[in-house]
Amino acid sequence: MTENDRNSRPSTSAQLKDDINAGRTGDKVPAFDPAAAPLGTDEEAAGTPTPPEAWSEARRQEARVPRTDHRARAPWLVALSGIVLAAAALGWAIVRMT
């Protein structure tokens, strides 16, 4: 199935959620993110389900978001966390000695 075949059919909320979880929207790293209420649940419960065309449009707009490489920041975050933790431990040790 080609990308055009997928885009020519109406989308579902599950497909949008899959795009988000897979990291294709650029707003989070690829990982499963459980939801308390899946996308579209409120609308469906209210008796006004979201039209498939709206899900298709949402997927198109989300795909236009520039993707960032979240992995590039991870080593810096780990190093910074280690430094902060070491400084806190050192400060705690100094206070305990006095």
For each residue, the residues with C-beta under 8 A, 3 or more apart:
1: 5 6
2: 5 6
3: 6 7
4: 7 8
5: 1 2 8 9
6: 1 2 3 9
7: 3 4 56 60
8: 4 5
9: 5 6
10: 52 53 55 56
11: 15 16 52 55 56 58 59
12: 15 16 52 55
13: 16 17 38 39 40 50 55
14: 17 18 38
15: 11 12 18 19 55 59
16: 11 12 13 19 20 39 55 58 59 62
17: 13 14 20 21 35 38 39
18: 14 15 21 22
19: 15 16 22 24 25 59 62 63
20: 16 17 23 24 25 27 28 33 62
21: 17 18 30 31 32 33
22: 18 19 30
23: 20 26 28 29 30 31 67 70
24: 19 20 62 63 67
25: 19 20 28 62 63 65
26: 23 65 66 67 68
27: 20 65
28: 20 23 25 31 33 70
29: 23 70 71
30: 21 22 23
31: 21 23 28
32: 21
33: 20 21 28
34:
35: 17 38 39
36:
37: 41 42
38: 13 14 17 35 41
39: 13 16 17 35
40: 13 43 44 49 50 55
41: 37 38 44 45
42: 37 45 46
43: 40 46 48 49 50
44: 40 41 47 48 49 50
45: 41 42
46: 42 43
47: 44
48: 43 44
49: 40 43 44
50: 13 40 43 44 54 55
51: 54 55
52: 10 11 12 55 56
53: 10 56 57
54: 50 51 57 58
55: 10 11 12 13 15 16 40 50 51 52 58 59
56: 7 10 11 52 53 59 60
57: 53 54 60 61
58: 11 16 54 55 61 62
59: 11 15 16 19 55 56 62 63
60: 7 56 57 63 64
61: 57 58 64 65
62: 16 19 20 24 25 58 59 65
63: 19 24 25 59 60
64: 60 61
65: 25 26 27 61 62
66: 26
67: 23 24 26
68: 26
69: 72
70: 23 28 29 73 74
71: 29 74
72: 69
73: 70 76 77
74: 70 71 77 78
75: 78 79
76: 73 79 80
77: 73 74 80 81
78: 74 75 81 82
79: 75 76 82 83
80: 76 77 83 84
81: 77 78 84 85
82: 78 79 85 86
83: 79 80 86 87
84: 80 81 87 88
85: 81 82 88 89
86: 82 83 89 90
87: 83 84 90 91
88: 84 85 91 92
89: 85 86 92 93
90: 86 87 93 94
91: 87 88 94 95
92: 88 89 95 96
93: 89 90 96 97
94: 90 91 97 98
95: 91 92 98
96: 92 93
97: 93 94
98: 94 95
